[in-house]
Amino acid sequence: MNSYDLIGIGIGPFNLSLAALLDKTNLKTLFFERKKEFKWHSELMFEDASMQTHYLKDLVTSVDPTSPYSFLNYLVRNGLFHHFMNTERNHISRKEFELYCQWVSQKLEGKLQFSSEIKEVRLKNQEFKVFAGDQSFRTQNISVATGPIPHAPECTQGFLGSQVFHAKSPYLNQAQLSEKNVVII
């Protein structure tokens, strides 16, 4: 049974950031995701959807500005740096952020396992046993990314339907949004 210092369950921006930051350490880590590749809220990738934070609030820069997994390094390595600088933007689109995260996930290939669903986690004697398919792993530490679990507060229940819905609702696929004002809360 393979032993790790940390196992991550779910690969969203948080655990991807953690994997990138820990890559410079001597810690033995492994992160699992049931999806076949990094996808970040695909249903919210509207053409003009932008991030609400500065592009330097990427996966690593605030903790390690010299990290090879920074958004600026992504731009340089993909020949996009000068074009991006000429746009004079402080924000990036949600799609650009997802492409950046996909690039980081490809760079961390040996530390991430996609198409791997965790079947069970057991705690015994201060050690976790993690079961993924027919493999099992041991670790002292786990980072669990709960993922996009739909939750609508009780005060919204009377309003839910085809005009008011959670982003993970099937109503989003049916929504006719062109020429309409949309509020996302």
C-alpha positions in Angstrom: 0.0 0.0 0.0 1.5 3.4 -1.1 2.0 5.9 1.7 1.6 9.7 1.3 2.0 12.8 3.4 -1.2 14.3 2.0 -4.0 13.0 -0.2 -6.4 15.4 -1.9 -9.9 14.4 -2.8 -11.3 16.5 -5.6 -9.4 18.7 -7.9 -10.9 22.2 -8.0 -9.0 25.5 -7.8 -8.3 25.0 -4.0 -6.7 21.5 -4.2 -5.0 22.4 -7.5 -3.5 25.4 -5.8 -2.4 23.2 -2.9 -0.8 20.7 -5.2 1.1 23.4 -7.1 2.3 25.0 -3.9 3.4 21.7 -2.4 5.2 20.7 -5.5 8.3 22.6 -4.3 8.4 20.7 -1.0 9.6 17.2 -0.2 6.1 16.1 0.8 4.7 13.1 -1.0 1.3 14.1 -2.3 -1.4 12.7 -4.5 -4.7 14.3 -5.6 -7.8 12.5 -7.0 -10.6 13.6 -9.2 -13.5 11.6 -10.6 -13.8 13.8 -13.8 -11.5 12.9 -16.7 -9.8 16.4 -16.8 -9.9 19.7 -15.0 -13.2 21.4 -15.6 -14.4 24.4 -13.6 -18.1 25.1 -13.6 -18.5 24.5 -17.3 -22.2 25.5 -17.1 -21.1 29.0 -16.1 -18.7 29.6 -19.0 -20.7 32.4 -20.6 -18.9 34.2 -23.4 -18.4 37.4 -21.4 -18.1 35.9 -17.9 -15.1 37.4 -16.1 -13.4 36.7 -12.8 -14.1 39.2 -10.1 -10.6 39.2 -8.8 -7.3 40.5 -10.1 -5.4 38.1 -12.4 -2.5 37.9 -9.8 -4.9 36.2 -7.5 -4.1 33.0 -9.3 -3.4 29.6 -7.8 0.1 30.5 -6.4 1.3 34.0 -6.7 0.1 35.4 -3.4 2.0 32.6 -1.5 4.9 32.1 -3.9 5.4 34.8 -6.6 8.3 32.8 -8.2 6.3 29.6 -8.7 6.4 28.0 -12.2 2.6 27.6 -11.8 1.8 31.3 -11.9 -0.7 32.9 -14.3 2.1 35.1 -15.7 4.3 32.0 -16.4 1.3 30.4 -18.1 1.0 33.5 -20.4 4.8 33.4 -21.1 5.0 29.6 -21.8 2.0 29.8 -24.1 3.1 32.9 -26.1 0.3 35.1 -24.7 2.2 37.5 -22.4 2.6 40.4 -24.8 -0.9 40.2 -26.1 -2.3 40.0 -22.6 -0.2 43.0 -21.5 -1.5 45.0 -24.5 -5.1 44.5 -23.4 -4.4 46.5 -20.2 -6.7 44.3 -18.2 -6.7 43.6 -14.5 -9.2 40.8 -14.7 -9.4 37.7 -16.9 -12.4 35.7 -18.2 -13.6 32.6 -16.5 -12.6 30.6 -19.6 -9.0 32.0 -19.4 -8.9 31.0 -15.7 -10.1 27.5 -16.6 -7.5 27.2 -19.4 -4.8 28.3 -17.0 -5.9 25.7 -14.4 -5.9 23.0 -17.1 -2.3 24.0 -18.0 -1.3 23.7 -14.3 -3.0 20.3 -14.0 -1.1 19.1 -17.1 2.2 20.3 -15.5 1.4 18.4 -12.3 0.4 15.2 -14.1 2.3 12.9 -11.8 0.7 14.4 -8.7 -2.9 14.3 -10.0 -5.1 11.3 -10.9 -8.1 12.1 -13.0 -10.9 9.6 -13.7 -10.3 8.3 -10.1 -13.2 8.3 -7.8 -12.6 7.8 -4.1 -14.8 4.9 -2.9 -14.0 5.0 0.8 -11.9 6.7 3.4 -11.2 5.0 6.8 -9.4 6.4 9.8 -7.6 4.0 12.1 -4.8 4.7 14.6 -4.3 8.3 13.4 -3.9 7.2 9.8 -6.3 7.4 6.8 -6.7 4.6 4.4 -8.1 5.9 1.0 -9.6 3.5 -1.5 -9.8 4.4 -5.2 -10.9 1.7 -7.5 -8.8 -1.4 -6.7 -6.0 0.7 -5.3 -5.5 1.7 -1.6 -3.3 4.4 -0.1 -2.2 5.6 3.3 -1.9 9.1 4.5 -1.7 11.2 7.7 -3.5 14.2 6.1 -6.4 14.7 3.7 -7.7 17.7 1.9 -11.3 17.3 0.8 -12.8 19.6 -1.8 -16.5 19.2 -1.5 -17.2 20.4 -5.0 -20.2 22.3 -6.3 -22.9 21.0 -4.1 -26.1 22.9 -4.9 -27.6 24.7 -2.0 -30.4 27.3 -2.1 -31.1 29.1 1.2 -34.5 28.5 2.7 -35.5 32.1 2.1 -35.2 31.5 -1.7 -37.3 28.3 -1.8 -40.6 30.1 -2.7 -38.9 31.8 -5.7 -37.2 28.8 -7.3 -38.3 27.8 -10.8 -37.4 28.6 -14.4 -36.6 32.3 -13.7 -34.7 31.8 -10.3 -32.5 28.8 -9.9 -29.1 27.5 -8.7 -26.3 27.4 -11.3 -26.3 23.6 -11.0 -30.0 23.4 -11.8 -31.3 21.8 -15.1 -33.0 25.2 -15.7 -29.7 26.7 -16.7 -29.5 24.5 -19.8 -33.0 25.6 -20.8 -32.5 29.3 -20.1 -32.9 31.8 -23.0 -30.5 34.6 -21.8 -29.8 36.6 -24.9 -31.1 40.2 -24.7 -31.9 39.8 -21.0 -30.4 41.1 -17.8 -29.0 38.4 -15.6 -28.1 38.6 -11.9 -25.9 35.9 -10.5 -25.8 35.8 -6.7 
